[in-house]
Amino acid sequence: MNVEHDTLSLGKFEFECGETIPDLELAYETYGEFTGENAVLVCHALTGSAHVAGHSRASGTAGQARAWWDDIVGPGKAIDTTEYYVICANVPGSCYGSTGPPSTNPETGEPYGTDFPAVTVTDWTEAQRRLLDELGVPHLHAVVGGSVGGMNVLEWAKRHPDHVERIVPIAAAARLDPQCLALDAIARRAITTDDNWNGGDYYDDDPPSDGLAIARQIGHVMYLSKSSMDRKFGRRAAGRDAVRTFPTDPAAGFFPYRDVESYLDYQAEQFVERFDANSYLYLTRAMDNYDLSQGFEDDVDALAAFEGEALVISFTEDWHFTVQQAEALADAMREASLDVAHHVIESDHGHDAFLVEPDNVGPPVADFLDEGLSGSAITDTDEEFEPEDEFAPVHTSLFSQ
């Protein structure tokens, strides 16, 4: 597979909030050969990077060794790099190679920290557009992405409707619901109330690891369903060698240290070694703030200029972005006269299913990229979906990217 990884300077960049930085750098990777009409942009989720495919770590991924969608992107896979020219860019505000809070401000020689401008999904989209201009890619065959990456996909259809033929928002919605907003707010408060956060100025000292660890654990629970947690952990005690990560109350010694606690502690320990706390604050706010209808009358109006095809994919036990939310998005697309299918996948992996179920996700994506909505693996809920249907909560590890 022909893979290129690099960091490109886009020069002065003005963010949606009105603030500017003198130089925005984007870390990106490309796969395959560009033929003029075969470009596919892949948008990563919250804590992902540009390293979407390939087993060895590419430079600039700043600690993310494993490609986050290697089961989907590659030669002969759903997004076939022998057929498509695939681009994935790390978003502004992240800590995986693109300019963000931990980057050095060239005007001060110090990390930006919380002096970095507020970032939005719109900023991600505009930065990607400028990157594609630099790469000589004027038009996209498709934009594909999961979770907040799916919101990034929607923003492409909204802001650059003439530049995209097909969109695939996966496990995504037009906006977050209040429950997820509340949980994200608690996660951010775990970081900002850690004494080591120090107002975001911690780069010369100890980082707010405890706060970031708790934020990561909240994120994991948001992505796990009752059924998946019961199957994976039950009420089992952790093994004899398991050691509690966080301080405990005196009574804890009488009670078991459970397997689910040990798992969350381990994931938190791994995460704080590779991710930046300020970046986590910035990226979750970008996700929470996203509203497809912003600047328009409603979702239908926001999508009215897009004349391409859309494949919306959702998962039955995803409570972060539910099937109902996906169907509401598909309905808005239908009302905007888009050619759209809403493909629902039965899964007890929940939100992370788009990462961990390539056998279910790959076929409809591959068919849609190749044949549009006539693909044989694509089903549509248009006449079948019942809004009152209820689906339980799930996840495995979006944040382990």
PAKE-517271 format. One record per residue (C-alpha): x, y, z. Coordinates in Angstrom, 2 decimals. Layout:
# PAKE-517271
NODE  X  Y  Z
NODE  X  Y  Z;
...
END
This chain:
# PAKE-517271
NODE  X  Y  Z
NODE  0.00  0.00  0.00;
NODE  1.40  3.37  -1.04;
NODE  1.33  5.44  2.17;
NODE  2.55  8.99  2.65;
NODE  2.59  10.78  5.98;
NODE  3.58  14.36  6.54;
NODE  2.75  17.62  8.27;
NODE  1.71  20.54  6.10;
NODE  1.78  24.21  7.04;
NODE  -1.39  26.07  6.05;
NODE  -0.06  29.44  7.20;
NODE  -2.23  31.95  9.03;
NODE  -5.58  30.48  10.02;
NODE  -8.66  32.24  11.32;
NODE  -10.93  30.15  13.51;
NODE  -14.69  30.40  13.58;
NODE  -14.43  32.19  16.95;
NODE  -12.61  35.07  15.19;
NODE  -9.14  34.41  16.64;
NODE  -6.14  33.62  14.46;
NODE  -2.84  31.80  14.80;
NODE  0.19  32.59  12.61;
NODE  0.64  29.04  11.35;
NODE  -1.69  26.06  11.39;
NODE  0.00  22.73  10.74;
NODE  -1.98  19.61  9.87;
NODE  -0.62  16.10  10.23;
NODE  -2.05  13.93  7.48;
NODE  -1.66  10.61  5.72;
NODE  -2.58  9.57  2.18;
NODE  -3.02  6.08  0.77;
NODE  -3.15  4.99  -2.85;
NODE  -2.81  7.00  -6.04;
NODE  -4.86  10.04  -7.03;
NODE  -6.48  9.77  -10.46;
NODE  -8.47  12.99  -10.34;
NODE  -11.87  11.53  -9.39;
NODE  -11.16  8.90  -6.73;
NODE  -10.41  10.90  -3.56;
NODE  -12.02  9.75  -0.30;
NODE  -11.61  11.83  2.85;
NODE  -11.84  9.86  6.10;
NODE  -12.66  11.87  9.24;
NODE  -11.43  10.49  12.57;
NODE  -13.31  10.38  15.86;
NODE  -12.62  12.34  19.04;
NODE  -9.20  11.03  20.04;
NODE  -8.13  9.57  16.72;
NODE  -5.31  10.64  14.46;
NODE  -4.36  10.77  10.80;
NODE  -3.04  7.21  11.15;
NODE  -6.12  5.47  9.80;
NODE  -4.48  2.41  8.20;
NODE  -1.27  0.40  8.17;
NODE  0.13  -1.64  11.03;
NODE  3.33  0.26  11.74;
NODE  3.21  3.64  13.40;
NODE  3.57  6.56  11.05;
NODE  5.58  9.57  12.14;
NODE  3.58  12.37  13.65;
NODE  0.97  10.25  15.40;
NODE  2.47  11.29  18.72;
NODE  1.91  8.03  20.53;
NODE  -0.98  6.42  18.66;
NODE  0.77  3.32  17.42;
NODE  -2.21  1.37  16.11;
NODE  -4.06  2.45  12.99;
NODE  -7.63  3.12  14.08;
NODE  -9.46  1.77  10.98;
NODE  -7.01  -0.70  9.48;
NODE  -9.78  -3.29  9.09;
NODE  -11.69  -0.93  6.76;
NODE  -9.02  1.02  4.86;
NODE  -6.41  -0.75  2.76;
NODE  -5.82  -2.87  -0.35;
NODE  -8.87  -5.03  -1.06;
NODE  -10.73  -3.70  2.00;
NODE  -14.00  -1.74  2.17;
NODE  -12.26  1.54  1.36;
NODE  -9.91  -0.01  -1.17;
NODE  -6.64  1.90  -1.49;
NODE  -5.93  0.21  -4.83;
NODE  -9.02  1.98  -6.15;
NODE  -9.34  5.12  -4.02;
NODE  -6.98  7.87  -2.97;
NODE  -7.62  8.09  0.77;
NODE  -6.78  11.15  2.88;
NODE  -7.02  11.45  6.65;
NODE  -5.95  14.57  8.56;
NODE  -5.56  15.07  12.30;
NODE  -7.91  17.90  13.30;
NODE  -6.79  21.27  14.70;
NODE  -6.84  21.24  18.50;
NODE  -5.63  17.66  18.76;
NODE  -2.27  16.46  20.07;
NODE  -1.46  13.92  17.36;
NODE  0.66  16.09  15.09;
NODE  -1.66  18.95  14.14;
NODE  -1.47  22.34  15.86;
NODE  -3.28  22.36  19.19;
NODE  -2.91  23.45  22.83;
NODE  0.36  21.54  23.42;
NODE  1.97  23.01  20.27;
NODE  4.51  25.79  20.53;
NODE  3.18  29.26  19.86;
NODE  5.79  30.76  17.49;
NODE  5.11  34.22  18.88;
NODE  5.99  33.26  22.47;
NODE  8.10  30.11  22.20;
NODE  5.82  28.49  24.79;
NODE  2.97  25.98  24.44;
NODE  -0.34  27.60  23.52;
NODE  -2.19  25.90  26.39;
NODE  -5.55  27.57  26.88;
NODE  -4.44  30.54  24.76;
NODE  -5.21  28.34  21.77;
NODE  -8.40  29.54  20.02;
NODE  -11.67  27.72  20.59;
NODE  -12.05  25.05  17.91;
NODE  -15.20  23.90  16.10;
NODE  -16.13  21.17  13.64;
NODE  -16.41  23.95  11.06;
NODE  -12.74  24.77  11.67;
NODE  -11.84  21.12  11.10;
NODE  -13.72  21.15  7.80;
NODE  -12.15  24.37  6.57;
NODE  -8.67  23.17  7.52;
NODE  -9.29  19.94  5.58;
NODE  -10.48  21.94  2.56;
NODE  -7.27  23.98  2.61;
NODE  -5.20  20.82  2.98;
NODE  -6.92  19.28  -0.05;
NODE  -6.25  22.46  -2.02;
NODE  -2.55  22.13  -1.19;
NODE  -2.61  18.48  -2.25;
NODE  -4.29  19.34  -5.54;
NODE  -7.59  17.60  -4.74;
NODE  -10.46  19.89  -5.83;
NODE  -13.28  17.35  -5.55;
NODE  -14.08  14.37  -3.33;
NODE  -15.72  11.15  -4.40;
NODE  -16.78  10.67  -0.79;
NODE  -16.35  11.79  2.81;
NODE  -16.63  9.04  5.45;
NODE  -16.41  9.26  9.24;
NODE  -17.72  7.89  12.52;
NODE  -18.87  9.54  15.76;
NODE  -17.82  13.21  15.79;
NODE  -16.06  12.34  12.53;
NODE  -19.58  11.78  11.19;
NODE  -20.45  15.33  12.22;
NODE  -17.37  16.42  10.26;
NODE  -18.86  14.55  7.28;
NODE  -22.17  16.41  7.65;
NODE  -20.34  19.73  7.79;
NODE  -18.73  18.94  4.43;
NODE  -22.17  18.43  2.87;
NODE  -23.37  21.66  4.49;
NODE  -20.40  23.94  3.71;
NODE  -18.98  22.43  0.52;
NODE  -21.94  20.71  -1.17;
NODE  -20.45  21.08  -4.66;
NODE  -17.16  19.45  -3.64;
NODE  -18.53  16.06  -2.55;
NODE  -20.45  13.33  -4.37;
NODE  -21.23  10.95  -1.51;
NODE  -21.28  11.17  2.29;
NODE  -21.23  8.41  4.92;
NODE  -21.89  9.60  8.49;
NODE  -21.55  6.54  10.76;
NODE  -22.71  6.36  14.41;
NODE  -23.36  10.09  14.27;
NODE  -26.16  12.64  14.58;
NODE  -26.98  16.25  13.81;
NODE  -26.21  17.17  17.44;
NODE  -25.58  15.65  20.88;
NODE  -28.48  15.07  23.25;
NODE  -28.57  16.60  26.78;
NODE  -27.49  13.38  28.52;
NODE  -24.25  13.20  26.54;
NODE  -23.71  16.94  26.99;
NODE  -24.03  16.45  30.75;
NODE  -21.56  13.56  30.88;
NODE  -19.02  15.45  28.77;
NODE  -19.37  18.43  31.12;
NODE  -18.59  16.21  34.12;
NODE  -15.58  14.78  32.31;
NODE  -14.21  18.26  31.63;
NODE  -14.73  19.26  35.26;
NODE  -12.70  16.25  36.33;
NODE  -9.80  17.77  34.38;
NODE  -10.22  21.41  35.36;
NODE  -10.60  20.60  39.08;
NODE  -7.38  18.59  39.11;
NODE  -4.85  20.76  40.97;
NODE  -2.23  19.99  38.34;
NODE  -4.34  21.48  35.54;
NODE  -3.25  24.93  36.76;
NODE  -5.52  26.82  34.39;
NODE  -4.12  24.85  31.47;
NODE  -0.51  25.87  32.15;
NODE  1.04  22.55  33.16;
NODE  3.49  21.74  30.37;
NODE  6.59  22.36  32.50;
NODE  5.15  20.48  35.47;
NODE  3.09  17.38  36.20;
NODE  0.03  17.16  33.93;
NODE  -3.50  16.69  35.35;
NODE  -3.31  12.92  34.92;
NODE  -5.92  12.02  37.53;
NODE  -8.50  14.36  36.05;
NODE  -7.83  13.17  32.50;
NODE  -7.99  9.55  33.69;
NODE  -11.43  10.08  35.22;
NODE  -12.61  11.90  32.07;
NODE  -11.47  8.93  30.00;
NODE  -13.31  6.50  32.28;
NODE  -16.53  8.50  31.97;
NODE  -16.08  8.33  28.21;
NODE  -15.72  4.56  28.32;
NODE  -18.88  4.13  30.34;
NODE  -20.74  6.33  27.85;
NODE  -19.81  3.85  25.14;
NODE  -20.60  0.63  27.01;
NODE  -24.04  -0.97  27.18;
NODE  -25.48  -3.00  30.01;
NODE  -25.39  -6.14  27.88;
NODE  -21.80  -5.66  26.71;
NODE  -20.57  -4.81  30.21;
NODE  -22.33  -7.82  31.66;
NODE  -20.79  -10.09  29.03;
NODE  -17.31  -8.60  29.34;
NODE  -17.07  -8.12  33.12;
NODE  -20.12  -9.27  35.04;
NODE  -19.66  -8.67  38.76;
NODE  -16.37  -10.58  38.86;
NODE  -13.54  -9.55  41.14;
NODE  -10.28  -8.65  39.45;
NODE  -7.40  -11.11  39.56;
NODE  -5.17  -11.41  42.59;
NODE  -2.41  -9.42  40.90;
NODE  -4.66  -6.46  40.13;
NODE  -3.63  -3.29  41.96;
NODE  -5.97  -0.37  42.59;
NODE  -4.90  2.71  40.66;
NODE  -6.71  5.41  42.62;
NODE  -6.69  6.08  46.38;
NODE  -9.54  4.34  48.19;
NODE  -11.53  4.76  51.37;
NODE  -10.62  2.53  54.38;
NODE  -13.65  0.28  53.86;
NODE  -12.49  -0.68  50.37;
NODE  -10.30  -3.47  51.70;
NODE  -13.36  -5.39  52.80;
NODE  -14.92  -5.33  49.31;
NODE  -13.70  -6.79  46.02;
NODE  -11.80  -4.73  43.45;
NODE  -13.98  -5.63  40.52;
NODE  -12.90  -6.55  37.03;
NODE  -14.77  -3.61  35.51;
NODE  -12.93  -1.20  37.83;
NODE  -9.58  -2.74  36.93;
NODE  -10.36  -2.46  33.22;
NODE  -11.30  1.20  33.48;
NODE  -8.21  1.95  35.56;
NODE  -5.94  0.22  33.03;
NODE  -7.48  2.07  30.08;
NODE  -7.14  5.37  31.93;
NODE  -3.46  4.73  32.70;
NODE  -2.75  4.02  29.04;
NODE  -4.69  7.03  27.82;
NODE  -3.00  9.65  30.01;
NODE  0.38  8.55  28.67;
NODE  -0.51  9.52  25.12;
NODE  -3.18  12.25  25.17;
NODE  -3.18  15.89  26.23;
NODE  -5.72  17.12  28.79;
NODE  -6.21  20.52  27.16;
NODE  -6.78  18.87  23.79;
NODE  -9.43  16.69  25.41;
NODE  -11.19  19.82  26.69;
NODE  -11.04  21.50  23.28;
NODE  -12.19  18.51  21.23;
NODE  -15.10  17.58  23.48;
NODE  -16.33  21.17  23.36;
NODE  -16.13  21.10  19.55;
NODE  -18.27  17.95  19.53;
NODE  -20.74  19.24  22.11;
NODE  -21.14  22.57  20.29;
NODE  -21.88  21.02  16.90;
NODE  -25.36  21.63  15.53;
NODE  -26.03  20.88  11.88;
NODE  -28.74  23.54  11.70;
NODE  -26.51  26.36  12.98;
NODE  -26.80  29.29  10.59;
NODE  -29.82  27.77  8.86;
NODE  -33.52  27.46  9.51;
NODE  -33.27  23.74  10.33;
NODE  -31.44  20.54  9.35;
NODE  -33.37  20.31  6.08;
NODE  -32.31  23.81  5.10;
NODE  -28.70  23.10  6.08;
NODE  -28.53  20.13  3.69;
NODE  -30.64  21.59  0.87;
NODE  -27.67  22.55  -1.33;
NODE  -26.13  19.07  -1.30;
NODE  -27.16  17.09  -4.38;
NODE  -25.12  13.95  -3.83;
NODE  -26.00  10.64  -2.18;
NODE  -25.90  9.80  1.52;
NODE  -25.57  6.57  3.49;
NODE  -26.36  6.95  7.20;
NODE  -25.23  4.00  9.34;
NODE  -26.29  3.42  12.95;
NODE  -26.09  0.63  15.53;
NODE  -28.92  -0.72  17.63;
NODE  -27.26  -0.52  21.06;
NODE  -25.45  2.79  20.54;
NODE  -26.83  5.26  23.07;
NODE  -24.22  7.94  22.38;
NODE  -25.66  8.51  18.90;
NODE  -28.87  6.51  18.76;
NODE  -30.70  4.84  15.90;
NODE  -33.52  7.32  16.49;
NODE  -31.15  10.26  16.03;
NODE  -29.76  8.71  12.87;
NODE  -33.27  8.22  11.52;
NODE  -34.11  11.86  12.28;
NODE  -31.01  12.82  10.28;
NODE  -32.05  10.55  7.40;
NODE  -35.56  12.02  7.50;
NODE  -34.12  15.53  7.18;
NODE  -32.12  14.36  4.18;
NODE  -35.23  12.86  2.58;
NODE  -37.12  16.08  3.15;
NODE  -34.23  17.95  1.52;
NODE  -34.71  15.65  -1.51;
NODE  -31.39  13.83  -1.03;
NODE  -30.95  10.27  -2.20;
NODE  -30.35  8.59  1.16;
NODE  -30.47  5.21  2.88;
NODE  -30.36  4.62  6.64;
NODE  -28.63  1.30  7.24;
NODE  -29.18  -0.04  10.78;
NODE  -26.77  -2.70  12.07;
NODE  -27.81  -5.04  14.86;
NODE  -24.94  -4.90  17.34;
NODE  -24.28  -5.13  21.05;
NODE  -20.95  -3.30  20.69;
NODE  -22.75  0.03  20.60;
NODE  -20.95  3.19  19.69;
NODE  -17.61  1.53  18.97;
NODE  -19.18  -0.90  16.54;
NODE  -17.96  1.16  13.60;
NODE  -14.40  0.45  14.78;
NODE  -14.68  -3.16  15.89;
NODE  -17.18  -4.74  13.47;
NODE  -15.57  -4.52  10.02;
NODE  -17.58  -7.48  8.73;
NODE  -20.81  -5.53  9.35;
NODE  -19.59  -2.04  8.51;
NODE  -17.39  -2.84  5.53;
NODE  -19.89  -4.27  3.01;
NODE  -22.39  -1.38  2.96;
NODE  -19.57  1.19  2.90;
NODE  -17.79  -0.61  0.05;
NODE  -21.00  -0.99  -1.97;
NODE  -21.94  2.64  -1.46;
NODE  -18.54  3.93  -2.55;
NODE  -18.59  1.70  -5.63;
NODE  -22.24  1.68  -6.66;
NODE  -24.03  4.35  -4.65;
NODE  -27.37  3.46  -3.08;
NODE  -27.88  0.56  -5.48;
NODE  -25.24  -1.47  -3.61;
NODE  -26.45  -4.96  -2.71;
NODE  -25.30  -4.79  0.94;
NODE  -27.27  -1.61  1.67;
NODE  -30.67  -1.74  3.35;
NODE  -32.91  1.21  4.22;
NODE  -35.22  1.72  7.18;
NODE  -37.51  4.17  5.36;
NODE  -40.67  2.08  5.61;
NODE  -39.58  -0.18  8.47;
NODE  -38.26  1.97  11.28;
NODE  -40.56  2.62  14.23;
NODE  -39.52  5.76  16.18;
NODE  -40.88  4.30  19.40;
NODE  -38.53  1.31  19.15;
NODE  -36.12  1.32  22.06;
NODE  -32.51  0.30  21.90;
NODE  -30.25  -0.33  24.86;
NODE  -26.89  1.43  25.60;
NODE  -23.01  0.16  24.42;
NODE  -19.09  0.48  23.54;
NODE  -15.61  -1.06  23.55;
NODE  -13.05  1.65  23.19;
NODE  -13.32  4.62  20.94;
NODE  -10.90  6.31  23.31;
NODE  -8.36  3.49  23.03;
NODE  -7.50  4.87  19.61;
END
